[in-house]
Amino acid sequence: MGYLPNPVAQAAKESTSARCIREKILAFCKEPRSMQEILEMLRLKDRKWVRKHYILPLLESHLELTIPCICQAVNEAA
């Protein structure tokens, strides 16, 4: 019989990993950063995925846009 991962343990692992990445982003964004800078710091390339899974949730609680009236400004985190 093969190993079946425990769904609760898997969810906790993913949650811990995501939390760790969000903490890195928050620490990195103590000063305004562009989305490109955040992607480079995380060594990731998928802008839409990072925005959906990390930036947007952080914008709801911890981050704010540096130029809120221009959603796709060069110097923004999202």
C-alpha positions in Angstrom: 0.0 0.0 0.0 1.3 3.4 -0.9 1.7 6.4 1.3 -1.3 8.7 1.4 -0.5 12.2 2.7 -2.6 13.5 5.6 -4.7 16.3 4.1 -4.7 18.2 7.4 -0.9 18.0 7.7 -0.5 19.0 4.0 -2.8 22.0 4.5 -0.8 23.0 7.6 2.5 22.7 5.7 1.2 24.8 2.8 -0.2 27.3 5.3 3.2 27.6 7.1 5.0 28.0 3.8 2.6 30.7 2.6 2.8 32.5 5.9 6.6 32.4 5.7 6.5 33.9 2.2 4.0 36.6 3.3 6.3 37.5 6.2 9.3 37.8 3.8 7.2 40.1 1.5 6.2 42.3 4.5 9.8 42.6 5.7 11.0 43.4 2.2 8.2 46.0 1.7 9.2 48.2 4.7 10.0 50.6 1.9 8.0 50.8 -1.3 8.9 48.1 -3.8 7.8 47.3 -7.3 6.1 44.0 -8.2 9.2 43.1 -10.2 11.4 43.6 -7.1 9.2 41.4 -5.1 9.3 38.7 -7.7 13.1 38.8 -7.9 13.4 38.6 -4.1 11.1 35.6 -4.0 12.9 34.1 -7.1 9.5 33.6 -8.8 8.3 34.6 -12.3 4.6 34.2 -12.3 3.4 37.7 -11.5 -0.3 36.8 -11.6 0.1 33.9 -9.2 2.1 35.9 -6.7 -0.4 38.7 -6.9 -3.3 36.4 -6.3 -1.9 34.3 -3.6 0.3 36.8 -1.7 -0.1 40.4 -2.6 -3.9 40.7 -2.7 -4.3 39.0 0.7 -1.6 41.3 2.1 -3.3 44.4 0.6 -6.4 43.5 2.6 -4.6 43.6 5.9 -1.0 44.7 6.0 0.2 46.4 2.8 -1.1 49.5 1.0 -0.4 50.7 -2.5 2.1 53.5 -2.7 0.2 55.0 -5.6 -3.4 54.0 -4.9 -5.0 55.9 -7.8 -2.9 54.2 -10.5 -3.4 50.4 -10.0 -0.6 49.3 -12.3 2.1 51.9 -11.4 5.7 50.9 -11.8 6.6 51.4 -8.1 3.7 49.5 -6.6 3.7 46.1 -4.9 0.7 45.0 -6.9 
